């Protein structure tokens, strides 16, 4: 059962409302357009995966775009699948270029063959989300295994 649908992120909606109103010579326009493009790409990637997650809706409970407050920190999780025996965290990334996982530096590198750009390791992000979700569940008296993909 789909318990929470994915909505367009508010920062993306804000950018889409703001950019057409700005002067073409606004100094930060290129940066704002780049940010909008990146956020839209991420949102579209999540929506594409939502189709496949949705195929599980008759057997599991599904929550998209979950935000929890744990010890005064906000934790955002792309999707959560809940079964009777476990909870599964789904963290999605939508990159069109080659990515390389560097386990020594705990990051991954996106490359187009000319320029390399380093990012935080998404596996470590999912591990952190699992720890935060475990704490949140324990605060609410729930003890269930948590896995991530």
C-alpha positions as CSV (number, residue, x, y, z in Angstrom):
1,X,0.0,0.0,0.0
2,X,1.4,3.4,-1.0
3,X,1.1,5.4,2.2
4,X,3.0,8.6,1.1
5,X,3.4,9.7,-2.5
6,X,6.4,11.6,-3.8
7,X,5.7,15.3,-4.3
8,X,7.9,17.7,-6.2
9,X,10.4,19.1,-3.8
10,X,9.7,22.6,-2.6
11,X,13.2,23.9,-3.4
12,X,12.7,22.8,-7.0
13,X,9.2,24.4,-7.2
14,X,10.8,27.6,-5.8
15,X,13.5,27.6,-8.5
16,X,11.0,27.0,-11.2
17,X,8.9,30.0,-10.0
18,X,11.9,32.3,-9.5
19,X,14.0,31.7,-12.6
20,X,11.5,33.0,-15.2
21,X,11.1,36.2,-13.1
22,X,14.8,37.1,-13.1
23,X,16.5,39.4,-15.5
24,X,18.7,37.6,-18.1
25,X,21.7,39.5,-16.8
26,X,21.1,38.5,-13.1
27,X,24.6,37.5,-11.9
28,X,23.5,34.2,-10.2
29,X,21.1,33.1,-13.0
30,X,23.5,30.5,-14.4
31,X,24.0,29.0,-10.9
32,X,20.3,28.9,-10.2
33,X,19.6,27.3,-13.6
34,X,22.3,24.6,-12.9
35,X,20.8,24.0,-9.5
36,X,17.3,23.7,-11.0
37,X,18.5,21.3,-13.7
38,X,20.3,19.1,-11.1
39,X,17.3,19.0,-8.8
40,X,14.9,18.2,-11.6
41,X,17.2,15.4,-12.8
42,X,17.2,13.9,-9.3
43,X,13.4,14.2,-9.0
44,X,12.8,12.6,-12.4
45,X,15.2,9.7,-11.4
46,X,13.3,9.2,-8.2
47,X,10.0,9.2,-10.1
48,X,11.3,6.6,-12.6
49,X,12.3,4.3,-9.7
50,X,8.9,4.9,-8.1
51,X,7.2,2.9,-10.8
52,X,9.2,-0.2,-9.9
53,X,8.8,0.3,-6.2
54,X,5.1,0.7,-6.8
55,X,4.9,-2.8,-8.2
56,X,5.5,-3.9,-4.5
57,X,2.5,-1.9,-3.2
58,X,0.2,-4.8,-3.0
59,X,2.5,-6.7,-0.6
60,X,4.3,-3.9,1.3
61,X,3.8,-0.4,2.8
62,X,5.6,2.3,0.9
63,X,6.6,5.8,1.9
64,X,8.3,8.2,-0.4
65,X,10.3,11.3,0.6
66,X,10.3,10.7,4.3
67,X,11.7,13.4,6.7
68,X,12.3,12.5,10.3
69,X,13.7,14.6,13.2
70,X,16.2,12.6,15.2
71,X,18.1,14.3,18.0
72,X,17.3,17.7,16.6
73,X,18.6,16.7,13.1
74,X,16.4,16.3,10.1
75,X,16.9,13.1,8.1
76,X,15.5,12.8,4.6
77,X,15.1,9.3,3.1
78,X,14.1,8.9,-0.6
79,X,11.9,5.9,-0.1
80,X,11.1,3.3,2.7
81,X,9.5,-0.1,2.1
82,X,8.0,-1.7,5.2
83,X,7.3,-5.4,5.5
84,X,6.2,-7.4,8.5
85,X,9.8,-8.5,9.1
86,X,12.0,-5.6,8.1
87,X,12.3,-2.0,6.8
88,X,14.2,-1.2,3.6
89,X,15.7,2.2,2.9
90,X,16.0,3.1,-0.8
91,X,18.4,5.9,-1.6
92,X,18.5,6.9,-5.2
93,X,21.0,8.8,-7.4
94,X,20.5,9.8,-11.0
95,X,23.8,10.4,-12.7
96,X,24.2,10.3,-16.5
97,X,28.0,10.2,-16.6
98,X,30.4,7.5,-15.5
99,X,30.8,7.2,-11.7
100,X,33.7,5.5,-9.8
101,X,33.4,4.3,-6.2
102,X,36.6,5.1,-4.3
103,X,36.5,3.0,-1.2
104,X,39.7,4.4,0.2
105,X,38.5,8.0,0.3
106,X,34.8,7.0,0.9
107,X,33.5,9.0,-2.0
108,X,32.5,8.5,-5.5
109,X,33.7,10.4,-8.5
110,X,31.6,11.5,-11.4
111,X,33.6,11.9,-14.6
112,X,32.9,12.9,-18.2
113,X,36.4,11.8,-19.2
114,X,37.8,15.4,-18.8
115,X,36.6,16.7,-15.5
116,X,36.2,14.6,-12.3
117,X,33.9,15.7,-9.5
118,X,33.9,14.1,-6.1
119,X,30.8,13.4,-4.0
120,X,30.1,11.9,-0.6
121,X,29.7,8.2,-0.8
122,X,26.0,7.3,-1.1
123,X,26.6,4.0,0.7
124,X,27.8,5.9,3.8
125,X,24.7,8.2,3.4
126,X,22.4,5.2,3.5
127,X,24.3,3.7,6.4
128,X,23.8,7.0,8.3
129,X,20.1,7.0,7.4
130,X,19.8,3.5,8.7
131,X,21.3,4.5,12.1
132,X,19.1,7.6,12.3
133,X,16.0,5.6,11.4
134,X,16.9,2.9,14.0
135,X,17.2,5.6,16.6
136,X,13.8,7.1,15.6
137,X,12.1,3.7,15.7
138,X,13.6,2.9,19.1
139,X,12.3,6.3,20.4
140,X,8.9,5.1,19.4
141,X,9.3,1.6,20.9
142,X,9.8,-0.3,17.6
143,X,12.6,-2.8,17.0
144,X,12.8,-4.2,13.5
145,X,15.7,-5.0,11.2
146,X,16.6,-2.2,8.7
147,X,18.4,-2.7,5.4
148,X,19.3,-0.3,2.6
149,X,19.8,-0.4,-1.1
